[in-house]
């Protein structure tokens, strides 16, 4: 790997999925995805919505806009409407999960391609996503909230969550992973155990969740991590294969194989095959994921350029 080892290890650990903050949990304020994300300061306000009709309307409007997220303005509207909803009902953990996913979609599907000029906004949007997910976990479980408030590390506190919190777990880990990976290896190493633990929970709760998400993450993890850090190409391929058995047409899996697994295997043919598969896939290869497939196509073009520039010396 030469001098590129730290950055490639960072990408490997958190690509799938996926700043140093208090160990128990993040208490951050960001400005990249609507209003500032709430920390756990003050605790979760539990009970009925302050205006039930307005709350229901905000959630419905957010859902409608998110379904049209192939249009950036609609995605941004979805974030705004979901934020309205949780202000009216702070223990609405389902909407916190939607917010975490929407922030991730905005960062990964749009700001990713603008990060050279909007890096702080790119970073802050992931930061907001992980904050919303963490607040959703606390809203979902008063016992988790108590643990986090007492200073227990999130990777230990989440052991109290049930399968119904899987969306919160997954979108927390993916936002945190991308956020850390965009910075430097010290941030990556600070949070790698937490993200690994959370993803193990996702895998245990439901290996089929979000198109084989946990296996996709572990495929990336094992493919590039050096052997001393647990890297194992056979394990990597097993996880990628398991993810593809869940959903063979999920473009992000192909991108991860091209970016991480194929170069480590020195398999140029596989790299080209994965890139071509993404580029040639219809946007609606998975109808409800057209926005994400479009984003992966743009990433494929960037990977082709990286190969042409010699970053992948097959």
PEWO-V58718 format. One record per helix or strand. SS is the DSSP state (a for helix, b for strand). FROM is the first residue (numbers start at 1). LEN is the number of residues. Records with the same first field share a line. If there is no record, write none. Layout:
SS: FROM-LEN ; FROM-LEN
This chain:
a: 2-13 ; 52-16 ; 72-17 ; 93-17 ; 111-4 ; 119-22 ; 142-8 ; 154-7 ; 163-19 ; 185-21 ; 209-16 ; 227-3 ; 233-14 ; 251-15 ; 268-13 ; 287-22
